[in-house]
Amino acid sequence: MAEQESLEFGKADFVLLDTVNMSEFMANLKLRFEKGKIYSYIGEVVVSVNPYRPMNIYGKDTIEQYKGRELYERPPHLFAIADATYKAMKRRSKDTCIVISGESGAGKTEASKYIMQFIAAITNPSQRLEVERVKNMLLKSNCVLEAFGNAKTNRNDNSSRFGKYMDINFDFKGDPIGGHISNYLLEKSRVIVQQRGERNFHSFYQLLLGGPEKLLRTLHIQKDSTAYNFIKVGGVVKGNLKFAMDGDSVLIENSKLVSVVAELLSTKSDIVEKALLYRTVATGRDVIDKQHTEEEASYGRDAFAKAIYDRLFCWIVNRINDIIEVKNYDAKIHGKNTVIGVLDIYGFEIFDNNSLEQFCINYCNEKLQQLFIQLVLKQEQEEYQREGIPWRHIDYFNNQIIVDLVEQQHKGIISILDDACVNVGKVTDKMFLDALNTKLQKHAHYSSRKLCATDKTLDFDRDFRIKHYAGHVVYSVIGFIDKNKDTLFQDFKRLMYNSSNSVLKNMWPEGKLSITEVTKRPLTAATLFKSSMIALVENLASKEPYYVRCIKPNDQKSPLLFDDQRCQHQVEYLGLMENVRVRRAGFAYRQSYDRFLQRYKMISEFTWPNHDMRSDQEAVKKLVECCGFQHDVAYGKTKLFIRTPRTLFTLEDRRTQMIERIVLFLQKVWRGTIARLRYRRTRAVYIIINHYRKCKVKSYIREVGRRFQNVGSMKDYGKHVKWPTPPKVLRKFEDTLQSVFQRWRAYQLIKSIPPADLPQVRAKVAAVENLKGQRGDLGLQRSWEGNYLATKRDNPQLTPAFSARASELKRKDKYMNTLFSSHVRKINRFNKSEDRAIFITDRHLYKLDPLKQYQVMKTIPLYNVTGVSVSTGKDQLVVFHTKDNKDLIVCLDKMQPANENRIGELVGVVANHFRSEKRHLQVKACDPIQCSMHGKKCTIIVETKINQSQPDFTKTRSGFVLSWPGN
């Protein structure tokens, strides 16, 4: 059974229809077509409906889906039947064949191409060059045969106008090693005449449109299809080479064409002209040339044209066979040679005017239908016998009576037609019809107007009807005699045999006979076709057959239209209902026990997940009994047989329900397994990471210990020791560790400093922290005295006066420590520069006038100071910022030595004092300096000037400029 598709697509296998009748069959076929499902099954028969649109179901992915799978495991497809055929051939070393049938335009040729494509794709896995060559030749031969054997018809743009049977030979490994093509009944009449709207064979138009100019000139051809009567579209019956009467003689109207024909046939023009106008007749020992009538000359010309094309086509087929046939193959050495045959042959035809061609084609379909039913019945009966299931007789329409009506010796239509053709004297088609009426008047499947005078659908002296298995067909006898004789005057055969072109010469071997040599009467066209059909059927009967039944959904080539009446007619003449009835007569479905269990074991608790019974058969019985279907099944030796489709559908429904539960269960188990695996992997990762980190940490700490173990005895206490690179996890720890080390090292250094020097060291540290990288010289290398006005360095004469003033302020303001003192230059309230001094204690900042015994000019409590700004140059500019925005702007002056830099000392001692009192002092080094004076914002810019004797302030629009001596 095919893989279950949703019911919205209908039943994938027609055997599983609830009710077997034409309306149910057609409704299911139409539903599947409208849903885009062009393939269905009848058991192991594929029903294919032409989609009239490209479908993405033939690529490599699809081939892989069907390769090595059973029919029921995948949805219906051509690839499934191709794979089944190949497996049967390879596994059982048995010849198989695929019979593709259907009317013109149903998709037979495309189906055969896809089957060949699939077989080519799944063979030769070792890519042997010779096998690849054979595969390519088999595939490419289709192109050549289509060019010369296909034509545009009113029903199909690429209609095969011949039947084709191809044998593909395989070696014991299942690789293609060669093949052989047989062709049947080429429609050679199309060479000279086509129905209105149709065309000649593709090859003519391909030559005109694709041939190089040089080649066309050599062939005397112009690129204009309308210039040639044989290939004009539809209904032309005359050739370019025309005849006319001149008294009692026949002449060729356009005699120039004779020389062209002679050149192309590699012979002499006078011999061509004689063959066209005369017929050589031997009477005893005498030989005479009998001149044709105009009608005879035209008939001879047309017969010659048809014969040339027919012989050319047969030559092409033979050439292909010469290339692809198996060569030098010895079964004893190379193993058994097996075959897959592919038959692509015309389907049943019923036209408005049916002649001998349709008669032969429909006879062919009768033979194939007879074989089809017989083989299907035979396969069914053999399977029942193998499995020990009682066989019940099946009623079906046996079309042997119709086959006998056509082919029976002495009584059949073909024999009667042959007798009419060999009678002496003038025999007409009417006389042939009279003979049919006389000999077949009592046959149940034959009738004519003479035998049934009331049937006005038949014309007197023209029509007869045969009741085929596919329907009633009316044939017109007009042309039967001539088409059956298929007469070609011997003069044309001798003309071609005597050609200097060896290819043409070899096509006409019978032309070597002399005029007086007695020959057998050639077999008629119908007899030749009958013999080929009998041989074909015998060949197919010797193989294991598989079938593809092609259906044409409409005559408009529309991918959307499903013509119910047209499709039903094809279903009838393809015998599809007969096929379903035969398949359904006993048991609709059968499957081996192991595969049945594999598909349905989840339905029963006794078989899921595995059974513990003695055999699969017992397990299947238990499963069927659990479901209550034991009265609708039979147990064979290796297979279970199910009678009604409803049982199978119930099994499928229960399987679908269980599959959902099983899927959920499996998903749960799988997700749990995945989660546990992920957890274990994650846990392992973290364990590894932790161990790795520990290892890296330990190695880092060991390396730090190794490098710094002796730093206590080093002169610089390990300042020069390089730190190892820490792991990422210890980067913050390294910062902390380095900080600890620096503190330890600083402690070691500080221990050696006298206590009296510690305040100065702390001040220098404060200076570095605030000004490092912003000013060049911070005065760190010298001793910081701080209270320079109390020493005799800067101005010894004024020292007593300053000391007296400092003592007075100490008594008054009760400060404890002097931080800094120095002479300065400052800006007065008139924006002029003047000499002053600053005196900084631990409580106040004093501005003093050295010219007035250091009289206090201004007192600023230190808690009112918010920050200090200095420049980045060598000048001694300092700005004390206050909370009331009345900043003090001074420049240190009168220092001894003169170039001594005291800015670093001033900032250091003040910042250190603020830190000791846990207050924040904002220190900035910038150019220019922004400040506030008398509540207004101003900017201080420093300019270095040569020949400047002392620092001096100058007023500008935005503030002041400090001119600093540059020498």
N, C-alpha and C positions, 0 to 999 in steps of 0.2 A: 504493500500500500504506500502511496506517495506520502511524503511528509505533510502532516495536517496543516492546511491553510484555513484561515478564518472562513466561516460560512458566508461571509459577505462576498466571497469570490466564487461561491457555488461549490459543487463536488468536483474534486480533482480527478476522480475516476468515475466514469459513467456506469461502471458495474455497481457502484454504491448508490445509485438512484433509488429512492423509495419505491417509485412506480416506474416500470419500464414501458414507456410508450413514446410516440414521436413528440407529443407536445412537451412532456417533461424533458426529453433529450434536448429539444431545440431551446427551451427556456434556459437550461443549464449552460448550453453552448453560447447563447447570446449573452448571458450574465458574465461569463468568464471573459468573453471578448471585450465587453464594455468596461470591465475592470482591468483590462490590460494583461489578462492571462491568456496567451495565445496557444498554450499547449495544455492538453488534457490526456488522460489515459483511458483505454478500454482494456483493462488487464495489463498486458505488455505491449499493446498497440498505442502508438502516439497519434493523437489527432491534432493537427496543426492548422491554425487559421491565419491567413496572410494578414499581417497588421498594417501593411501599406505605410509604414513609417520606420525609421531607424530605432532599434531597441538596444539598450546597453546591457545585454544579457549573454554576450558571446566572447567576452574578454578572458584574459589569463586567470583572473580571480574566479570566474564562473567555471572555467575548465577545471581548476583545482578542486572546486566544490563537488564536482561530479566524478572526478577521477577515482576509480576503485570503489565507488559506492553502489549499494543496491538500489534497484528502481524505486522502492518505497521510501528510501531514506531522504530523498530530496524532492522538491516540487517537480511536476512534469516538465520535461525538457528533451530536445533532440539529443543533447549530450548524454542523457541517461540511457537512451536506447543505443547510442553509439558505444558507450562504455560496456553495456550488457553484451552487445554483440562481440566486442573485442575480448571480454573476459571469457565468454563461452568458447571462442576460438582458441584462446591461449591456454585456458585451464584444461579443457577436454580435448584439445587438439582436433577440433571438429570444424569443418567448413560451415560458415554462416553467411547470411545475406540479409540485406535491408531492402525491402521493396517500398519505393516511394511512388505514390499514385495520387492523382487528382487532375482536375481539368486545367486548361491553360490559364496561367495567371494565379494559380493557387499557391505557388511558392515551392514547387518541386525542385527546381534547379538550385534555388538558394538553400533549401534543406540539404541537398546533396553536398553543396559546398561546405556548409557548417559541419556536416558529419565528417567530411574529409579533413577539415581543419582540426577537429577534435582528435581524430586518429593520429594525424601528423604530430600534434602537440604532445601526446602522451607516450609516443614511441621513441626509440633510440635514445635512452638516457645517457649512453656513453658517447653520443655525438660522433658516431662513425661517419666518415666522409661519404662513403658509398651509399649508406642508408639515407643520409641527408640529400644526396643527389636524386635518389629515387623519389623521396617525398616531394621535393621541389618539382620534379617532372610530372608527378601525378597531379599536383595542385595546379601547375601552369598549363597542363593540357586542356583544362576546362576553358581557358581563355581562347585558345585556338578553335576548339570545337564550337564554342558559342559564336565566334565570328562567322564561321562558315555554315553553321547549322541552326542559328537562331534568327528571328525576324520580328519586326513590330507588327502586331495584329491589333484588331479592334478590342481585344480582350486583355492584351498583355504587351508591354513595350519590349520585352525580351523573351519572347515565346520560343521554346525549343520545338523545332519542326522536325524532330527525329526522336526515336527512342534510344536510350543509352543504357548499356549494362557494363559496369566496370568491375573486374576481378582485381583485388589487391592481394598479392602473395606475401606471406610472412614466413620468416624462418622460425626455428624452434624456440628462439628467445622472444618471439613476438615482434620483431622489427620488420618493417616493410622492405622487401627485396625486389619487387617488380610488380607488374600488373598487365592486364589485357582489357581492351575496350571492344565491345560489340555494338554496332549501330543497327537500328531497325527503321525501315520505311521512312527514309528522308522524303519530305514533301517537295519532290523535284518539280512538280507542276508550278510551284511558286516562282520558279525561274522565269516563266513566260507570262504568267498571269497572277494577279493578286486581286482580292476583293476590294471594293471601294473603301478607302481610308487606311488600307494596309500597305506594307512595303515589302520589297524583296529581301533577300538575306543581307545581314549586316555587312558582309565582306565587300559588297559592291560600293556602298556608301563610304566605308572606311578607306577604300582604295582611292576614291575620288577626292575625299576631303583631306586625307593624310598622306597620300603618295607624293614624293618629291616631283618637282616639275620635270626633271630629266627622265624619270621613270615613266611619267604619264606621256611624254612626247614619244618615247620608245614604243609605248603601247598604243599610240595614236588615240589617246583619250584626252578629253577636255574636262575641266572641273565644273561640270554642269549636269546634274542628274536628270534634268528635264530633256536633255538632248538624246536620251536613250529610252526607247519605248519600254523595254523590259523592266526598267527600274523607276518609271514614273509611278507616282502614288496611285494605286488602285485601278483595277478594271481594264487595263490596256491588254489587247490580245494579239496585236501585230508587232512584228519586229522591224528594226531599222532597214534590214535587207528585205526589199519587197519584190513581188513578182507581178508581171502583167502579161496579157495575151497579145500576140501579134499574129492574127489569123488563127491558125490551129496550133501555133507554137507558143511556148512559154519563154519569156525573157526576164532577166534580172533588171529591174528599173535603174538602180544605182550601182552599175557594174564596178565602179571604183572601189566599192567596199570589198569586192571579191579579192583583190590583191592585198588589202589590209588583213583580211581573214587568213589568206594563204601565208602571209608573212608571220602572223602570230602563231599559226599552227605548224610553222616550219615545213611547208610543203609548197607545191606549185599551184598557181592561180587557175590554170586550165583544168587541173584535176578537181579543184574545189568547185569550180563552175559546173563541171560534168556531174559531180556527186549531188549538187543541188537541183539540177534540171533533169537528170536521167537516172534510170534504175537498170542495172545490168541483170539480165535474166538468162539462165541457162535452160535450154530445152533439149534434153538429150545431149548430143555432142555439140550442138549449136549454141552460140552465145550471141544475144542481141541486146541492144540498148533501147530500152523503152522510155519514151519521153513522158515526164510527169504532166498531169494537168495542173492548173494553178492551185487547186485545193490540195493535191498530193504534194506539190512542191512546198507549200506553206506547212503542211503537216510534217514533212521530212525535216524542214528547217527547225521547227519547234522541238521535234523529237531529238534532233541532234544537239540543240542547246541544252535540253534537260539531261541528256546522256552525258555530255561533257561535264556538267556540274556534279552529277551524281558520281561519275568515275573519279573526279577530283576529290570529292569529299571522302570516298572510300580510300583513295590513295593517302589522304592526310591521316585518316584513322590508322591505316596500316603502318605509315611512317612513325606515328606515335607509338604503336605497338612494338615496332622494331627497336625503339629506344628504351621502352620501359619493361619489355618482357624479361623474364628471369633467364639468365644465361649461365651456363656451366654449373648447374646446381645438381648435385648428386645426393639423394636422400640418405644413402648409406654413409656418406661422409658428413654432410651438413645437417642431418636430422630431417624430420618430416616437414614438408612444405604445406602450410594451411592457407586458406583463402577466406577473405571477406568480400562478398559481392554487394554492389550497390546498383539497384535498378531504378533509373529515373525515366519513367515512360509515361506517355500521354494518358490522360484520363478519358472517361466516357464523354462522347461528344454528341450533341443534338443541335444541329443548325437548322436554319430555315430551308436550306437545300443540302441534303445529305447524299454524298456520292460514294464511290468505291473506297476513298480514303477513310471516311467516317465508318463505313462498314467494316473495314479491316481493323480500325482502332477499337471499335466497340466489341468486335470478336476477341481482340487481345484482352480487353477488360473482362469479358466473360470467362476466358481461360484463367486469368489471374484471380478472379473472384471465386471460381471453382476450386482453384488451388488453395486460396486463402481459407475458405470454409473447411475444406478437407483437412488442411494442416492444423487449423485451430482445433477442430474436432479430434484429430489424431493426437495432438498434444494433450488435450484434456483427457482423452480416454487412456493414453499411456500413463499420465500422471496418476489417474485414479487407480489403474492396475498396479503401478509401483507402490502406492500407498495402501493397497488393500481395501479401497472404498468401492462399494458396489456401483457399477455403471448403469445409468438409466438412459434409455433411448431418448434422443432429442429431436424434436420435429423442427425442420428448417427447410427453406426453399433450396432444392438441389437443381442448379442450373445446367446439369449435364444434358438435359433435353435441348436446351438452346445451343450448347456447344455442338451437339450432334447435328442440329439443324443446319449449322454452318459448315462443319468440317467432315461429316460422315461420307465415307467413300460411296460413290455412285448415287447417293441420295441427298447429299448436302448441297447448299447453295453454291459453294465453291466448285464442286464437281459439275454441277449443272452449267455454271458459267464457263468452265473450261471446255465442256462439251460443245457449247455454242461457239466458242472461239475456234475450235478445230474443224467445224463442219465445213464442207465444200460449198462454195457459192457465197452469195451475199447474205450475211447474217446481221440482223439489226438488233438493237436493244429491245424492241417490241417483241421480237421472236424469243429473246431470252426471257422476258417477263411471262410470255405465254407458257414457256417450258416450266417456269417456277409454279405457275398457277396449276398446271396439269399434275406435276409431281408432288406438290406440297399442299394441295387443296384441303386435305384432311388434318393437317398439322395444327395443333392448338395454338401455336405461337407465331403462325404466319397468316397474313390476310392481305387482300388487294381489293380494288374496286370491283373487279370482275367476280370475286368470291363473295363480296359483301356490297351489293349494289346500292344499299341505302346509306353507306358511309361516304358522305360527300367531302370528307377531309382528304380523300384519296382521288387522284386523277386517273381516268381510264388510260390504259396503255402507257403509263409512266411510273406510277408509284406502287410500292409494296411496303407492308409494315411488319416489323418483328417485335414481339413482346419480350424485350430484354428484362433481365432481373432488375435493372435500374429504371425501367419505364419503357413506354412504347416509342419506337423511332420509325419515322417514315423515310424511305430511301427512294430517290429518283434513279431509274435505270439508265437515264441518258448518260452516255459516256462510259458505261460499265465495260462494254466490249473492247473499246479502244484502249482504255486504261489497263485492262487486264492483259491484253496482248502486249502492250508496251512495245510496239513494233519500232525497230530502228533498222533502216535498210542496210544491207551488208556493205553497200558502197561506202557509207560513212566509216564503218569499222576498218575497211581496207585503207581508206584515206588516212585515218589516224595511225594505223599500224605502220604505214609507209612514211610517217613523219621523220624528219631528221633529228627531232627532239627526243632523246632517249626516254625522258619521263613520260611524254605523251604516248610513245610507242609501247611502253610497258603497261600502260593502262588498258590497251586494246589487244590482248593476245589472240583473240579469235579472228582478228583481221588477217592473220597469216594464211587462212584457208583459201584455197583457189576457188575460182568462180564455179567450176564444175564439180567441186568436191561435195559429196552428200553429207549433210549434218543432221543431227537430231533436232526435232522441233524444240525450241527453247521453252523452259517452264514459264508459265504465266506469272504475273505479278502476285495474284492472290495465292497461288500454290506455293510460291517462294515464301510469301509471308506466313502462310499456314505452317510450312515446314520449320521456319525459324521460330515461330511461337511454340510449337510442340517441343523443339529442342530447348528453348528457353525454360519452359515449364518443367521439363525433365531435369534441367540443371538446377533450378530453384528447389525442386522437390528433394534433391540429393543433399541439400544444405538445411541447416537450422534457420528458419526464417524469422525476421523481425519486420514490423510494418510501420510505415509513416503514412497517414492518410491526410492529404492536404485539402483545405477548403478555401474557396474564394468568397469573401464576405459580401462583395457587391461588384457591379460592373463599372462603377465610377472611380475605382481605385482610391476610395476615401477611407481614411483611418477611423472615421467615426460612424459610418453607416453599416448596419447589419441587415441585409435583405433576407427576411425570413423565408420567402418563397424560393429564392435562388439557393440558399444554404440547405433548406430541407431537400430540394431536388438532389443536391450533391450528397447529402447524408444517405439518401435512398440508393443512388447508383453506386456509392462506395460500399454499400452493404454494412454500414456501421450498426444499424439496429440488429441485423442478423448476428453480428459479432457480439453485441451485448447479450442477446438472448442465449446464444450458445454458452457464453461465459457464466450467465446467471442461471442456466437451466439446472445446475446441480448446486454447487456451493459458490457463493459470490466471492469469497476470500479464503486464501489458504496461506499458511506461513509455517516455517520450520519451528520446532519446539524451542530451540535455543534462542532464536531471534524473537519469537513471540514473548518469551520470558524477559528477554532483554528490554522489550518495549513496555510490557504491562506488569512486571513483577511488583511494582510499588502499590498495586491495587489491593493486594492481599497481604495480611500479616504473616501468612505461611510461606510466602516467597520473597519477602523483603527483609533485609537487603539480599540475602541468599537463602536458598532452601536447603534442607537437610534430608531430602527424600532420595530414593534410590536412582531416579532418573528424571530428566527434564520433562518427560511425558507425564509422569505421575504429578509433578509439580504443576504442570499446565492443567491437568484434570482438577486438581484441588482448587486452583485459581478460578477456573470456569464454574465449578460447583459453588464456590463462595459467592459468585456473582449471579447465580441462578440461571445460567445459560446452557446447562448440560443437555437440554432437549433441542438445542438449535445448532449443535456442532457434531462433527464426526472426527474420530481419532485415527489418523493414518499411521504408517510405520515411522515416519520422520516428520510429519506435518499435521497441524491442526486445521480442519476445514470448518469454516463458518458459513451457515446457509444464508442468512439475511443480513443486509447492510445495517439494519437497525441495531443489531447486536454489536457490530463493530463500532458504530458511532457511540453507543453507550459506553463501551470500553474506552474509547477515546476521551469521552467527557469525564469519566472517572479518572483516567490518567492525567488529564489536564488539571483537575482539581488537586490531585495528589502532588503533581509536579510543583504547583504553587506552594503547597505546604513544605515539600522537600526543599525547594529553592530557599524559602524563608529560613528553614532549619539550617541548611548548609551555609546560608549567608550569616546566620547567627554564630554558628560554629567557626566559620572561617574568619569572621570579624573578631571573635574572641581569640582565635589563634593568632591572628595578625596583631591584635592588641598586646597579647602576652609576649609574642616575639619582639614587638616594638619596645615593650617595657624592659624585657631582658637585655635587648641591645642597648637601650638608653642607660639602664643601670650599669651595664658593663662599661659603657663609654664613660660614665661619671666615675666609676671605680678606677678605670685606667687614668682618667684625667687627674683624679685626686692623688693616685700614686705617683703619677708623673710630676704633678706640682710639688708633692712632698720631696721627691727626688731632686727636683730643680732647686727647691728652697734649701734643702740640706746641703747640696753641693755649693750653692751660693754662700750660705752662712759659713761653711767650711773654708771656702776660698777667702771670704772677708777675714775670718779668723787667722788664716795663714798669712795674709798680706799685712795685717795690722798687729800681729802678736808682739812685735818688738818696738812699737812706736814710742813707748815710754822712755826708752833709752836713746832715742834719736834726738839730735839737736833741735830739729824743727817739729818734733813731736808728730811726725808722719804727714807733714804738709805735702811732701813730694810723692806720697804713695797714691797710685792710681786705683780708683775704685773699679771692681769687676762689674760687668754688665748684668743687671738683675733680671730674673724672669719677669714676665708681664705682671704677674700677680703680686710681685714685691716692689713695684715701682714707688708706690706711696710709702711703703716701709723703708725703702732706701732713703727717701727724703728725710724721714724721721731719724733714721740711723745716722745719716750724715750730719743732721742737726745736733744729735747727741754727741757725735764725735767732735764737732766744732766747739761745742760747749765745753767738752772735756779738755780739748786742746787749749781753749781760751783760759780755762781754769788753771791749767798747768803753767801757762804763760803769766797769768796774773799773780800766781803764788809768789813769783820772784820779784814782784814790784813792791817797793816800800809803801806802807799805808798812807804816808803823806802825799805820795804821787798819784794815788788812786783817783781823786777827783779830777785831776788833769787828764788821766787816761780815759775816764768816763766821758769827759767833755770832747776829747778827740774822737772817741767812738761815735758820739752823737753827731759830730761834724761830718764824719764819713757817711753815716747813715742818711744824712739830709742833703749833702752836697756832692757825693762821689759821682764822677762822670759829668757834673754840670759846671764845675770850676776847676781850673788847672791846679794851682798851688794852694793847699789849705793850711800850710805852716805846720804840718805834722812833725817835721824833723827837728824843730826847735822847742825849747821849753816855753810853755805858756805862763806868763806872769800875771796876766789878767788886769791888775790894778796898776796900769802904767803911769798914772798921774802921781801915785805915791812913791814911785821909784825915781831915780835921778837920771833916767835914760832920755826921756823926751825933752824936758825943760827943767833943769835942776833948780833954777832960781825961784820957780813957782811952787816947788814941792811943799815947803812949810805952809804956805797959804792953803793949799789943797788939803793937807793933813788936818789943819785946824778946822776947815769947813767939814770934812768927813767926820771928825769927832763930834762936832756940833749936831750934824744930822743923825749920828748914831744915838746921841742922847735924846734927841727930839723924836725920831721915828722908830727908834729901837730895832734897827735891823741887825741881823746876826752876821751875815757874810757879804763881802764885796765880790761881785761877779766880774765886773769889767769897768775900766775907765780909760778915756782917751780924749785928746784934742780932736775937734771936728770942724768942718766947714758946713754951715747950714744956710737956709733961706729964711730971711726975716719976713715980717708981715708986709713989707714994702717990696717984696720979691727981689731983695738984694742979698748978696752973699756976705756972711760975717763969721768971725771966729768964735767958736763956742767949745764947750767940753761936755761929754756925757759921762754920767756916773751911774752904774747899774748895780743895785744891791739885790738882796733876796726879797725885797719888798717893793722897791720903787725904781723908776727910771728918771734920773734928774738931768735937766739941761742947765749947765752952769756957764757963767761969764768969767773967763780967766782974767779979764782986764779989771774986774771988780772983786778981786779976792775970792773968785769962784762963787760969786753970789748965785743963788738958785733962781733961775729964770722960769723954770717950769718943772712941775712934778707930775709924773704919770704912774699911777699904781700899776704893778705888773699884772694884776688880774684884769686890767683894762686892755692889755696888749693881746691881740689875737694872732699876729703873725709877723714874719720878717721876710722881706724881699731883698735879694741882692742881684747884681748883674752877673754875667758869665765871663766877664773879662778880668783884667788885672787891677781894675780900679777898686776903690774902697767904699763904693756907694752902698748905703744901708737905709732901708725904709722900714720904720716900725709902724705897723698897722694897729689902729685902736678901734674900740667898739663905737666911739663917738664920731668916727670918720675924720678925725683930726690927726692924720698920720704925721710922724716925725721923719723928715728927710734930712740925712746927714751924710757927710763923706769924711772918713777917718783921715786925720792930717797931722803933720809935724811929728811923724814917727821917726825913730832913730833905731836902726838905720832907716833911711828914707824909703827904700824899696821893700821894706818888710810888709808881708801880707797878713793882716790881722782879721780879715773877714771870717775865715774858717774858725778862728778862736772865738770871736764874738758869737757866731751862730752856735758853736759847740757848747759854750758855757751856758748860754741862755736856754738852749734846747734841753740840756742835761738837767738844769734846774727845774724846768717845767715838767720833765719826766719824773723827777723825784717827788714833785707835788701832785703827780698823776693828773696833770693838765696837758691839753693838746696845744702845740704851737705849730702853726702852718708855716713851713719854710718853702720859699719859691726862689729859683734862680732863673731869670728870664731877661730878655731884651726885646723891647723896652719894658720898663716897670710901670704898671698901672697902680695909681694910688689916689687918695683923697686929701685935699688940703683946704682947711677952713670950710669943710663940707662939700667942696666941689671936686669932681674927678679931674685928674690930670695925668700926663704921661712924662716919665723921666727917660731921656735918651742920653747915652754916654758917647762922647766923641773924643778920640785921642788926638792931641795937637802937639806938634813939635814946638819947642821953645816956650811951652807953657810952664811958668814957674811954680804954680800951685793950683790945686783943683779949684774950679770956680763954676758957679751956676749962672745960667743966662735964661731969661724968660722968653718963652715962645708962645705962639697962639694956643697950642694944645697943652702946654705945660712948661717943662724946663729942660735945658741941655746942660749936662755936666761935662765940662771940658777937663780932660785928664792929661797931665803932662806925659808926653810920649818919649822924652829923651832920658 
